[in-house]
Amino acid sequence: PEKIKKEVEVLSPLVDLVVVLMHWGVEYRLEPTIEQKELADMMFQSGVDIIFGSHPHVIERSEIHVVDNKTKYVIYSMGNFLSNQIGGKNPNARNNDLTQESLMVSIKVEKDLKSEKTRILSVKHIPTWVHRYTEDNKYKYSIIPIPSLEDEVFNNIDEKLSEKLKNSYIRTMEKM
């Protein structure tokens, strides 16, 4: 924590926003640990604005925090953007569909040129699904974005995959 505080202290005067990519958490755990939450709070108090988390291989929730009247954002784990963990043998994975889920995060920011302050205007989450299939006896992968339950992606796929994507979208957005 002290190293993070020191780095943020050095960086803050040089940038409009401090964005941190954290490799943290417990593999396959669906909720952030107490330590992750405490570390996120410490980083926000130190001047970090946005935290993107990775490592658990499943999606964990996101949160908006307000610190000194400034909006901050954390997503504890963005899941697996691309993986080959489908059908994995880890007993903690429980539901292997969860290791096929990920999401893209789009954050809109604005800088007020008079005050020189930058702020988060909006956060948009776009769930994705790692679709593994075989072609010529080789595994192939495609990342399928799922912008909404009404998206046209559902028109061009088989019913089983469509159901997985819909369930994934609902599971993911409940955490956002």
URCORSUL-V866729 format. One record per run of one state. SS is the DSSP state (a for helix, b for strand, c for the rest). FROM is the first residue (numbers start at 0). TO is the last residue. Records with the same first field share a line. If there is no record, write none. Layout:
SS = FROM-TO  FROM-TO
This chain:
c = 0-0  12-17  23-32  46-48  54-57  67-68  79-89  93-94  112-115  135-136  146-150  156-157  174-175
a = 1-11  33-45  90-92  95-99  151-155  158-173
b = 18-22  49-53  58-66  69-78  100-111  116-134  137-145
